């Protein structure tokens, strides 16, 4: 299953692509908050320097990463996401 969320501004479009692999980053996040999956995606997409994020549906925790995470693990209930810029 793949999920894509898109946010557009006047100058660019960013997308968050989700693949339910169960793999989440174990790096220290820029920020960790209680959230919903939709709010987590929007928070990352609105932050221009957010590149990746993880969302754990069991704990409802959102982890935002400013750089590509280096370490991943199979965490129950967790899925990793990638935010990317799209140029028109």
RANOR-V158679 format. One record per residue. N is the residue number from 1. RES is the residue in three letters. OMEGA is omega in degrees with one decimal (999 if undefined). NEAR is the number of other ideal C-beta (glycine too) atoms within 8 Angstrom. D_FIRST is the distance of its C-alpha to the first C-alpha in whole Angstrom. Layout:
BEGIN
n:N res:RES omega:OMEGA near:NEAR d_first:D_FIRST
n:N res:RES omega:OMEGA near:NEAR d_first:D_FIRST
END
This chain:
BEGIN
n:1 res:UNK omega:178.0 near:4 d_first:0
n:2 res:UNK omega:-179.6 near:6 d_first:4
n:3 res:UNK omega:178.7 near:7 d_first:7
n:4 res:UNK omega:175.1 near:8 d_first:10
n:5 res:UNK omega:-176.7 near:11 d_first:13
n:6 res:UNK omega:174.5 near:8 d_first:17
n:7 res:UNK omega:-178.5 near:10 d_first:20
n:8 res:UNK omega:170.9 near:6 d_first:23
n:9 res:UNK omega:-178.4 near:6 d_first:27
n:10 res:UNK omega:-173.3 near:2 d_first:30
n:11 res:UNK omega:-178.0 near:3 d_first:30
n:12 res:UNK omega:176.1 near:8 d_first:26
n:13 res:UNK omega:176.5 near:10 d_first:22
n:14 res:UNK omega:177.9 near:13 d_first:20
n:15 res:UNK omega:170.9 near:12 d_first:16
n:16 res:UNK omega:-179.9 near:14 d_first:14
n:17 res:UNK omega:-174.5 near:10 d_first:10
n:18 res:UNK omega:174.2 near:11 d_first:8
n:19 res:UNK omega:-172.9 near:8 d_first:6
n:20 res:UNK omega:-178.9 near:6 d_first:6
n:21 res:UNK omega:-175.6 near:6 d_first:9
n:22 res:UNK omega:-179.2 near:9 d_first:12
n:23 res:UNK omega:178.1 near:10 d_first:14
n:24 res:UNK omega:179.1 near:13 d_first:16
n:25 res:UNK omega:173.7 near:12 d_first:19
n:26 res:UNK omega:175.1 near:8 d_first:23
n:27 res:UNK omega:174.7 near:8 d_first:25
n:28 res:UNK omega:-177.9 near:2 d_first:27
n:29 res:UNK omega:172.7 near:11 d_first:25
n:30 res:UNK omega:177.4 near:6 d_first:27
n:31 res:UNK omega:177.8 near:6 d_first:26
n:32 res:UNK omega:-175.7 near:7 d_first:25
n:33 res:UNK omega:171.1 near:7 d_first:25
n:34 res:UNK omega:-170.7 near:5 d_first:24
n:35 res:UNK omega:169.2 near:11 d_first:21
n:36 res:UNK omega:-178.9 near:6 d_first:19
n:37 res:UNK omega:179.1 near:8 d_first:15
n:38 res:UNK omega:179.3 near:7 d_first:16
n:39 res:UNK omega:178.4 near:9 d_first:20
n:40 res:UNK omega:179.0 near:14 d_first:18
n:41 res:UNK omega:-179.2 near:14 d_first:16
n:42 res:UNK omega:178.9 near:10 d_first:20
n:43 res:UNK omega:179.3 near:14 d_first:22
n:44 res:UNK omega:-177.3 near:14 d_first:20
n:45 res:UNK omega:179.7 near:14 d_first:20
n:46 res:UNK omega:178.7 near:7 d_first:24
n:47 res:UNK omega:-171.8 near:8 d_first:25
n:48 res:UNK omega:-178.2 near:5 d_first:26
n:49 res:UNK omega:176.3 near:5 d_first:26
n:50 res:UNK omega:-178.0 near:14 d_first:23
n:51 res:UNK omega:-177.8 near:9 d_first:21
n:52 res:UNK omega:172.3 near:13 d_first:18
n:53 res:UNK omega:177.5 near:17 d_first:17
n:54 res:UNK omega:176.3 near:16 d_first:16
n:55 res:UNK omega:177.9 near:14 d_first:16
n:56 res:UNK omega:-176.8 near:11 d_first:17
n:57 res:UNK omega:179.0 near:9 d_first:16
n:58 res:UNK omega:-179.6 near:7 d_first:19
n:59 res:UNK omega:-177.1 near:6 d_first:21
n:60 res:UNK omega:179.7 near:9 d_first:20
n:61 res:UNK omega:179.0 near:10 d_first:21
n:62 res:UNK omega:178.2 near:14 d_first:20
n:63 res:UNK omega:179.5 near:12 d_first:21
n:64 res:UNK omega:-179.2 near:14 d_first:22
n:65 res:UNK omega:-179.8 near:15 d_first:23
n:66 res:UNK omega:178.2 near:7 d_first:25
n:67 res:UNK omega:178.8 near:5 d_first:25
n:68 res:UNK omega:179.2 near:6 d_first:22
n:69 res:UNK omega:-179.3 near:12 d_first:22
n:70 res:UNK omega:-173.7 near:4 d_first:24
n:71 res:UNK omega:-179.4 near:7 d_first:23
n:72 res:UNK omega:177.3 near:8 d_first:20
n:73 res:UNK omega:176.3 near:7 d_first:19
n:74 res:UNK omega:-176.5 near:5 d_first:17
n:75 res:UNK omega:-179.0 near:11 d_first:18
n:76 res:UNK omega:177.4 near:6 d_first:17
n:77 res:UNK omega:-173.6 near:7 d_first:15
n:78 res:UNK omega:176.9 near:13 d_first:14
n:79 res:UNK omega:179.7 near:13 d_first:12
n:80 res:UNK omega:-178.2 near:14 d_first:13
n:81 res:UNK omega:177.2 near:14 d_first:13
n:82 res:UNK omega:175.7 near:8 d_first:15
n:83 res:UNK omega:179.8 near:12 d_first:17
n:84 res:UNK omega:179.2 near:7 d_first:18
n:85 res:UNK omega:175.9 near:6 d_first:21
n:86 res:UNK omega:179.2 near:8 d_first:21
n:87 res:UNK omega:-179.9 near:4 d_first:25
n:88 res:UNK omega:999 near:3 d_first:26
END
